[in-house]
Amino acid sequence: MSNKLMDRFSPGLRKIIRNIGWLSGEKVLGMILNLSIGIYVIRYLGSEDFGKLSYCLSLVELFGAIAKLGLDGVVVRDLVQDEESTPEILGTAVILKLFSSIVTLALIAWAVLALKGDAQTYWIAMVIAGGLIFNSTEVIDFWFQSKVMARSIVIIRSIKLVLSSTAKLLFIVLRLPLNAFVWLILADAVMMAAGTIWIYLKQNQSILAWKFNFTRAIALLKDSYPLILSGVMVVIYMKIDQIMLGNLVNNEAVGNYAAAVRFSEVWYFFPVAICASVFPAIIRAREKSKQEYYDRLQQLYDLMAWISLLIAIAMTFLSGILVDALLGQGYAEAGDILALHIWAGPFVFLGVARSKWLIVENFTRFNFATTILGAIANVWLNFVLIPTYGGVGAAIATVISYAVSSHVACFIYPRMFNCGWMLTKALFVPLRVRQNFIYLNKVKKILN
């Protein structure tokens, strides 16, 4: 975007646009590298080893939601609203996350032994889980989000991504075994932690100034505990399918499904990048005017719907060709899985946007209730569909459970009816011709 055009926007809007640009640029780089290098890794490991690695990653992510403590949005909110207490907020958050990471490691060790029990799966899961300790430094990322300053942290993440991708290619050239890729996942976490701390210090900030406050910890947990549980439930209906495929079918089925999901979930950076950038502005809009606040929310929902629907339609028709060309016949089933799984996208996009509204309204308990509903639906549907349809059944279960959690559940609770209606309008945005003309005229007015 040209400087002349950017000068027409308000300083706040310019900051948001630049922030989205940096986040989107990083995710586009990630999408390119993860798809291109990921394809080589998937082909090199084969469906059996790739399925085993994906199974362990899903298991760690499932319990890793506990280590996150649901603090992401809550900490960003507090940093925006109470800037003077930044050292206390960050210090308290990092101690909470370190403690929860240690507890999570013990839970993962128990879960692997209970579900699988074989030595290799246990070793892979525990090495990957070691990265949770280093992920505690992501509280620094929350500080950058509150300042709408994505540039620095994006550079660090991009450098880590390039180094990691280069290492994967080297491993393939050297014909290294699965264990090398497992250690690399832990090394990624260590590199990210070191880089995040370094870039924070470069901003003339001091970790030594951080301090733990017990009262603050209780306040954070009080606001975030529904998000802890809902985070677990989100991961359940995002990753339980791979765990259930591994236990009900085999590692090869997990490999096919995980390969398809790679192509489907690679687009999920759009709602995260956009919502992370506009979140502070939405909080401030609420303080000015309810009408402006809800107008901005509807515009955000409509944008999420347009992007996700266009992606879903394109990928539905291209899935078979894409998978056959890039992964080969060893992953033949992945094309059919992708054509179905991609339709979870619209509900994921809208769910990310809705979660920001729930945090602003401090309505996190409802978020927990809807994610429980989605998780229950997903587990039950997986039990019904996976034995007969395998990975295709898991994809169908995922789409239905995402729809239940992010949209249908809004019509169960009266206070959420308005939100449900706004999301419904967004899903039908291609048919709202008049509104689309209004959006186009606004874009033309800005450009002209």
SULUR-V506351 format. One record per residue. N is the residue number from 1. RES is the residue in one letter. OMEGA is omega in whole degrees, 0 to 359 (999 if undefined). NEAR is the number of other ideal C-beta (glycine too) atoms within 8 Angstrom. Layout:
n = (N N)
res = (RES RES)
omega = (OMEGA OMEGA)
near = (NEAR NEAR)
This chain:
n = (1 2 3 4 5 6 7 8 9 10 11 12 13 14 15 16 17 18 19 20 21 22 23 24 25 26 27 28 29 30 31 32 33 34 35 36 37 38 39 40 41 42 43 44 45 46 47 48 49 50 51 52 53 54 55 56 57 58 59 60 61 62 63 64 65 66 67 68 69 70 71 72 73 74 75 76 77 78 79 80 81 82 83 84 85 86 87 88 89 90 91 92 93 94 95 96 97 98 99 100 101 102 103 104 105 106 107 108 109 110 111 112 113 114 115 116 117 118 119 120 121 122 123 124 125 126 127 128 129 130 131 132 133 134 135 136 137 138 139 140 141 142 143 144 145 146 147 148 149 150 151 152 153 154 155 156 157 158 159 160 161 162 163 164 165 166 167 168 169 170 171 172 173 174 175 176 177 178 179 180 181 182 183 184 185 186 187 188 189 190 191 192 193 194 195 196 197 198 199 200 201 202 203 204 205 206 207 208 209 210 211 212 213 214 215 216 217 218 219 220 221 222 223 224 225 226 227 228 229 230 231 232 233 234 235 236 237 238 239 240 241 242 243 244 245 246 247 248 249 250 251 252 253 254 255 256 257 258 259 260 261 262 263 264 265 266 267 268 269 270 271 272 273 274 275 276 277 278 279 280 281 282 283 284 285 286 287 288 289 290 291 292 293 294 295 296 297 298 299 300 301 302 303 304 305 306 307 308 309 310 311 312 313 314 315 316 317 318 319 320 321 322 323 324 325 326 327 328 329 330 331 332 333 334 335 336 337 338 339 340 341 342 343 344 345 346 347 348 349 350 351 352 353 354 355 356 357 358 359 360 361 362 363 364 365 366 367 368 369 370 371 372 373 374 375 376 377 378 379 380 381 382 383 384 385 386 387 388 389 390 391 392 393 394 395 396 397 398 399 400 401 402 403 404 405 406 407 408 409 410 411 412 413 414 415 416 417 418 419 420 421 422 423 424 425 426 427 428 429 430 431 432 433 434 435 436 437 438 439 440 441 442 443 444 445 446 447 448)
res = (M S N K L M D R F S P G L R K I I R N I G W L S G E K V L G M I L N L S I G I Y V I R Y L G S E D F G K L S Y C L S L V E L F G A I A K L G L D G V V V R D L V Q D E E S T P E I L G T A V I L K L F S S I V T L A L I A W A V L A L K G D A Q T Y W I A M V I A G G L I F N S T E V I D F W F Q S K V M A R S I V I I R S I K L V L S S T A K L L F I V L R L P L N A F V W L I L A D A V M M A A G T I W I Y L K Q N Q S I L A W K F N F T R A I A L L K D S Y P L I L S G V M V V I Y M K I D Q I M L G N L V N N E A V G N Y A A A V R F S E V W Y F F P V A I C A S V F P A I I R A R E K S K Q E Y Y D R L Q Q L Y D L M A W I S L L I A I A M T F L S G I L V D A L L G Q G Y A E A G D I L A L H I W A G P F V F L G V A R S K W L I V E N F T R F N F A T T I L G A I A N V W L N F V L I P T Y G G V G A A I A T V I S Y A V S S H V A C F I Y P R M F N C G W M L T K A L F V P L R V R Q N F I Y L N K V K K I L N)
omega = (185 179 180 178 180 181 180 182 176 179 180 180 177 180 179 181 178 180 177 179 179 180 180 178 178 183 176 176 178 180 181 182 181 178 184 179 180 179 178 180 181 180 183 183 184 187 181 181 179 177 179 179 180 178 181 177 179 180 179 179 180 180 179 177 177 181 180 177 179 188 189 183 182 180 178 178 182 178 178 186 184 186 182 182 184 180 180 180 182 180 179 182 183 178 178 182 177 180 181 179 179 178 181 178 179 179 180 179 179 184 181 180 182 186 184 176 181 189 184 178 179 182 181 182 184 176 179 182 178 179 181 179 182 179 178 181 179 174 177 177 178 179 178 177 182 179 186 182 184 191 186 183 177 179 179 181 181 177 179 180 180 179 180 180 177 179 179 178 179 178 180 179 181 179 180 183 180 183 180 179 178 178 180 178 177 179 177 180 179 179 181 179 180 180 180 178 181 183 176 179 178 177 181 175 183 175 180 179 180 178 180 178 185 179 178 180 179 180 179 181 179 179 188 186 174 180 175 182 179 176 176 181 178 180 178 183 171 187 183 180 180 178 180 175 180 182 182 180 178 181 179 177 176 180 178 181 181 178 179 181 177 180 182 186 181 181 187 177 183 182 180 181 183 183 178 182 183 183 178 180 178 177 181 179 179 180 181 187 177 181 179 180 182 174 179 177 180 178 178 178 180 179 178 182 181 182 185 180 178 178 183 181 181 183 178 182 185 189 182 180 183 183 180 183 187 186 179 185 179 180 185 183 184 180 178 179 181 181 178 186 183 182 169 184 181 180 175 181 181 178 177 179 179 181 178 178 180 179 179 181 184 184 188 180 178 178 178 181 181 180 174 180 179 180 178 179 183 180 181 180 177 178 181 191 186 181 182 188 177 183 177 177 177 179 178 179 180 181 182 183 176 179 180 185 188 185 185 183 180 183 177 185 186 183 180 183 182 177 178 179 178 178 178 177 180 180 179 184 177 181 181 188 182 181 179 175 177 178 180 179 178 179 179 181 178 183 182 999)
near = (5 5 5 6 10 10 6 6 10 5 6 7 8 10 9 12 11 9 14 12 9 11 15 11 9 13 12 9 10 11 11 8 12 11 11 8 11 10 10 11 12 13 10 7 11 9 12 10 11 14 17 14 13 13 14 14 10 12 15 13 11 14 13 13 12 13 14 13 12 15 15 8 12 13 14 13 11 11 14 9 7 8 8 4 9 10 9 11 14 15 13 14 13 12 10 13 16 10 8 12 13 9 10 14 13 8 10 14 12 8 11 15 9 6 9 8 8 6 5 7 13 13 9 13 14 12 11 13 14 11 12 14 10 11 15 13 11 9 13 13 9 15 13 11 11 11 6 10 8 14 9 11 13 12 9 13 11 11 9 12 11 9 9 12 11 8 10 13 10 8 11 11 6 6 4 8 4 10 7 9 13 14 9 12 12 12 10 11 13 10 11 14 12 8 12 14 11 9 13 11 10 7 7 4 8 6 8 4 8 11 8 9 9 6 6 12 12 8 8 16 10 7 10 13 9 11 16 13 12 15 13 11 13 12 13 12 16 8 11 15 14 15 13 13 15 14 6 7 9 7 12 10 13 16 17 16 17 12 15 17 11 12 14 13 7 10 10 11 13 13 14 11 13 12 12 11 12 12 12 10 10 15 12 8 11 9 5 7 6 6 6 9 12 9 8 12 12 11 9 13 15 13 9 17 14 10 11 16 12 8 11 12 8 8 14 10 6 8 15 9 8 12 16 11 5 7 11 7 5 8 14 9 10 14 15 11 16 16 11 11 13 14 9 11 13 13 13 13 15 17 11 13 14 12 10 12 12 11 11 10 6 6 9 14 7 11 13 13 10 13 15 11 11 17 15 8 14 16 12 8 13 14 9 9 13 16 7 6 9 11 15 12 15 18 15 12 16 14 13 11 14 14 10 12 17 14 13 8 14 12 7 6 9 4 6 12 10 6 10 11 8 12 14 9 12 13 11 8 13 7 5 9 6 6 9 10 8 8 10 8 8 8 8 8 7 9 6 4)
